[in-house]
Amino acid sequence: MNLKHWIRGAAGALLALAAAGCGRGDRPVLHVYTWADYVKPELVRRFEAQHKCRVVIDTFDSNEAMYAKLKAGATGYDLLFPSSYMVKVMHDQDMLQPLDHSLIPNLAHIDPDYLKVALDPEMDHSVPYMLTYTGIAYLDGRVPNPEATWAMFDRADLGGRATMLNDMRETIGAALKFLGYSLNTDDEGELEQARDVVLRWRRNLAKFENEQYKSGIASAEFLLVHGYSGDILQAQEENENIHFVLPREGFSISCDDMVIPRGARQVELAHAFINFLHDPKVAAENSEFIYYVCPNLPSYELLPEEMREDEAMFPPPEIRAKGEVIADLGKSQAKYARIWDQIKAGQ
């Protein structure tokens, strides 16, 4: 483990101990529900000091798990970080509060180019947090003749040493792009073709999963993985032989957003945290720590040059043009769930 990762782990541990050990009731508590390791711990402590509050963070590993927990009756959260397509689902079901822009002046810094493809471009009920591209990572020197194509998962020579995301939209979407279709199609024939492609790829996979692929490719347990650009850039710190590519057939672009659920108790504090995370200096510091791009335009120039020049974070326009934003499919979401069930069952 290198020094930066040791510091990261120690900071996270100290944050957890501080949250667990503080029993004073004289400070407001902001309850956040987000992905694991998704905010720099030092920034959380800085916000707590500035606002004389505590921040308690719970984590989820998929949008569907987060949504299911809330629909099952879980309450008490003030700020959520779902992906944009799930935000639309939740908004359509009146699960979210409208945002008060007067409390979030840093919205002025949101990258207007991202808002052109955002699902909530007016930021009525959501604010973009971090942007990622989903592609392929492989180990240089261990994978002969690599190519920037989803067809890499057809390679039997990598059997048992590859993983794909345990996410129906991402993995079915990869097969759809491989076939030349939209990853937001609702055509059942196209979805069935994508199912057959994933079932074929499945024979070469060690598993579908969303977390262990990062450490797995860093340790060379896995040689080829389907994953998020930010995760792969983190793994490159452990193993410089990891190479990330965006498949030529196309790929998904996704953004996790910040939203305030109905029933939130600390509404003003939630707005304050959103505003804090979009201070350009804070956004750059956070991006540098977690390796995802915050779509905050002035923050880009504050990033280290090596990050600004990394095509995994800032793909050239001609490559980025092949990306497609994952959209909410409404009732057609059930078609994907059915196809995914068949894939997981191996049918």
Summary of the structure (lengths in Angstrom):
residues: 347
radius of gyration: 20.0
end to end distance: 40.7
largest distance: 60.9
contacts: 1121
relative contact order: 0.18
helix: 46%
strand: 18%
